[in-house]
Amino acid sequence: MAAKHGLFLAPFDELVEPTLLAELAQRAEARGWDGVFLWDHVNYRPPTRAVADPWVCMGAMASATSRIRLGPLVTPLSRRRVQKLARETVTLDRLSAGRLVLGVGLGSDNNGELEPFGEVVDPRERAVLLDERLARLTALWDGEFEPPPVQLPRIPIWVASRWPKRRPLRRAARWDGLFPIELPGPEALAELAADVRELREDPEAPFDLVAEVPPGTDPAPWEGAGATWILTAGFGQQPPEADVREAIEAGPPGG
């Protein structure tokens, strides 16, 4: 089965305005893209200056589109109040008529968004909080809060990992997808696909493998490695609006 194609954008600097992101998402949908995903940060290292809240931006994008998938890649649950995230995710899932994907991970303090704001810095502590809050979040989705999400059995959860680390694969195998970053090539994704398959309780159940690639990349090797989603990225932490528009107008790779 051919992979789906999305755009992976930082809502920073030239892309900081929610109305602009909504217009870009609308145009991407018209050009045949399957998703638009946003970085989720409250602060970022120089030379980035302006940072938008991705959740407000995704609300604008959801209202401007009707088909494409949307989601944060990725939200560090250690700096989120899980009850607030539950309300945000369900509201956005209902606003988009069931098009939200929730990307989660440990996050990093390299961008000055943990320690300066009193958040947990130790990676092991953040890993514990991530697992605890995923369990709590899904319990809130599953009836503790009303209304429920549109999507059943739940909003899809993609778990981030950093190549070549394997420990996050056990976490990802319990959920709905793996978003590995810094992959050296399709062969690395194929290795992860095999490892995750061995860890999953039901290897035949649907599971997403997400690859990020520069604009113009041939999708065939990544599809051959098992990618179900290929995200055109590489616009950097100061994404030029003109470059993003050019990629949108070129259409999905192989399309």
C-alpha positions in Angstrom: 0.0 0.0 0.0 1.3 3.4 -0.9 2.3 5.7 1.9 0.4 8.8 2.8 2.2 12.2 2.4 2.3 15.1 4.8 4.1 18.3 5.5 6.0 18.8 8.7 6.4 22.5 9.6 7.7 24.6 12.5 5.2 27.4 13.3 8.0 29.8 13.8 9.1 33.2 12.4 7.7 33.5 8.8 5.1 30.8 9.6 4.0 32.1 13.0 0.6 33.5 12.0 -2.3 31.0 12.5 -4.2 32.5 9.5 -1.2 31.8 7.3 -0.9 28.2 8.5 -4.6 27.7 7.9 -4.3 29.0 4.4 -1.3 26.8 3.7 -3.1 23.7 5.1 -6.1 24.5 2.9 -3.8 24.8 -0.2 -2.0 21.6 0.7 -5.4 19.8 0.9 -6.3 21.1 -2.5 -3.0 19.9 -4.0 -3.5 16.3 -2.7 -1.5 16.2 0.5 -2.8 13.9 3.2 -1.6 15.8 6.3 0.0 18.8 7.8 1.9 18.4 11.1 3.4 21.1 13.4 6.3 21.2 15.8 5.2 21.7 19.4 7.3 24.1 21.4 6.9 27.0 23.8 10.4 28.3 23.2 13.2 27.6 20.7 16.9 28.3 20.4 18.3 31.2 18.3 18.1 32.3 15.6 14.3 31.5 16.0 12.6 34.5 17.5 8.8 34.1 17.1 7.0 30.9 18.2 3.3 30.1 17.7 1.1 27.8 19.8 0.6 24.8 17.6 -2.8 23.9 19.2 -4.4 27.2 18.4 -2.9 26.9 14.9 -4.2 23.4 14.4 -7.7 24.7 15.4 -7.5 27.3 12.6 -6.2 24.6 10.2 -9.0 22.2 11.1 -11.6 24.9 10.4 -10.0 25.6 7.0 -9.8 22.0 5.8 -12.0 18.9 5.6 -9.8 15.9 4.7 -6.2 16.2 5.8 -4.8 14.8 9.0 -3.4 17.2 11.6 -1.3 16.8 14.7 1.6 17.9 16.9 5.0 16.3 16.4 5.7 16.0 19.1 4.1 17.0 22.4 6.3 16.3 25.5 3.8 15.1 28.1 6.2 15.8 31.0 5.4 19.5 30.5 1.7 19.1 30.0 -1.2 19.0 32.5 -2.8 15.8 31.3 -6.4 16.9 32.0 -5.9 20.1 29.9 -4.4 18.0 27.1 -7.4 15.7 27.3 -9.8 18.6 26.7 -7.6 20.0 23.9 -7.2 16.8 22.0 -10.9 15.8 22.2 -12.0 19.3 21.3 -9.7 19.4 18.3 -10.7 15.8 17.3 -14.3 16.9 17.2 -13.6 20.2 15.5 -11.7 18.3 12.7 -14.3 15.5 12.5 -11.8 12.8 13.6 -8.6 14.0 11.9 -6.2 14.4 14.8 -3.1 12.4 15.4 -1.3 12.9 18.7 2.5 12.7 18.5 4.2 12.3 21.9 7.8 12.1 23.2 10.2 13.0 25.9 11.1 16.4 24.5 14.5 18.1 25.0 15.9 21.0 27.0 18.2 22.0 24.2 15.7 24.7 23.2 15.3 26.2 26.7 11.7 25.2 27.3 12.1 22.9 30.3 14.5 24.1 33.0 13.8 27.8 32.5 10.1 27.2 33.2 10.6 24.8 36.1 9.8 21.6 34.1 11.4 18.2 34.7 14.8 17.9 32.9 16.0 14.4 33.8 15.2 12.1 30.8 14.4 9.1 33.0 11.9 11.2 35.0 10.4 12.5 31.8 10.1 8.9 30.5 8.1 7.9 33.6 5.9 10.9 33.3 5.3 10.2 29.6 4.1 6.6 30.3 2.0 7.7 33.3 0.3 10.5 31.5 -0.4 8.4 28.4 -2.3 6.0 30.6 -4.1 8.8 32.3 -4.9 10.5 29.0 -6.5 7.5 27.5 -8.5 6.8 30.6 -9.9 10.4 30.3 -10.7 9.8 26.6 -12.3 6.5 27.5 -15.3 7.9 29.5 -13.9 9.8 32.5 -14.4 13.0 30.5 -17.3 13.9 28.2 -17.6 14.3 25.3 -15.4 11.5 24.0 -13.2 11.8 20.9 -14.7 11.1 17.5 -12.1 8.5 16.7 -12.5 5.0 18.0 -11.0 3.2 19.8 -9.0 6.4 20.4 -7.1 9.3 18.8 -4.1 7.7 17.2 -0.9 8.1 19.2 2.5 8.2 17.5 5.6 7.9 19.7 8.8 9.6 18.8 12.3 8.0 19.0 15.8 9.2 18.1 18.0 6.9 15.9 19.6 4.6 16.8 18.0 4.3 20.3 15.8 1.2 20.8 14.3 1.8 24.2 11.4 4.0 22.9 10.4 1.2 20.6 8.8 -0.7 23.5 6.6 2.3 24.2 5.7 2.9 20.6 4.7 -0.8 20.2 2.0 -0.3 22.8 0.4 2.5 20.8 -0.4 3.3 17.2 2.8 4.5 15.5 6.5 5.3 15.6 8.0 8.6 14.5 11.8 8.1 14.4 14.0 11.2 13.8 17.5 11.5 12.5 17.3 8.3 10.4 20.3 7.9 8.1 18.2 6.3 5.4 15.4 3.8 4.5 17.5 0.8 5.7 17.3 2.2 9.3 13.6 2.5 9.1 13.4 -1.1 7.9 15.4 -2.2 11.0 13.0 -0.3 13.3 10.0 -1.8 11.5 11.3 -5.3 12.1 12.1 -4.6 15.8 8.7 -3.0 16.5 6.9 -5.9 14.8 8.5 -8.3 17.2 7.5 -6.2 20.2 3.8 -5.7 19.2 1.2 -7.8 20.9 -0.7 -8.1 17.6 1.8 -7.6 14.7 -1.0 -7.6 12.1 -2.9 -4.7 13.8 -2.6 -1.3 12.0 0.5 0.6 12.9 2.1 3.7 11.4 5.8 4.1 10.6 6.5 7.7 9.9 9.5 9.0 8.0 10.6 12.6 7.5 12.5 13.5 4.3 13.6 16.6 2.5 11.5 18.0 -0.3 11.9 16.2 -3.6 12.8 12.8 -2.0 11.9 9.7 -4.0 9.3 8.0 -1.7 9.8 4.4 -3.2 12.7 3.3 -0.9 10.9 4.6 2.2 7.7 2.8 1.2 9.8 -0.3 0.6 11.2 0.0 4.1 7.6 0.0 5.6 6.8 3.7 5.8 3.0 4.3 6.0 3.5 8.1 6.2 6.3 10.2 4.6 6.5 13.7 5.9 8.2 16.4 3.7 10.4 18.3 6.2 13.8 19.9 6.0 12.4 23.5 6.1 14.4 24.2 9.3 13.7 26.1 12.4 13.1 29.3 10.3 11.0 27.9 7.5 10.8 30.3 4.5 7.2 30.7 3.5 8.3 30.6 -0.2 9.9 27.2 0.2 6.9 25.8 1.9 4.6 27.1 -0.8 6.9 25.6 -3.5 6.7 22.2 -1.9 2.9 22.4 -1.5 2.5 23.3 -5.2 4.8 20.5 -6.3 2.3 18.1 -4.7 3.0 14.9 -2.8 6.1 13.0 -3.9 5.3 10.4 -6.5 1.8 12.0 -6.9 
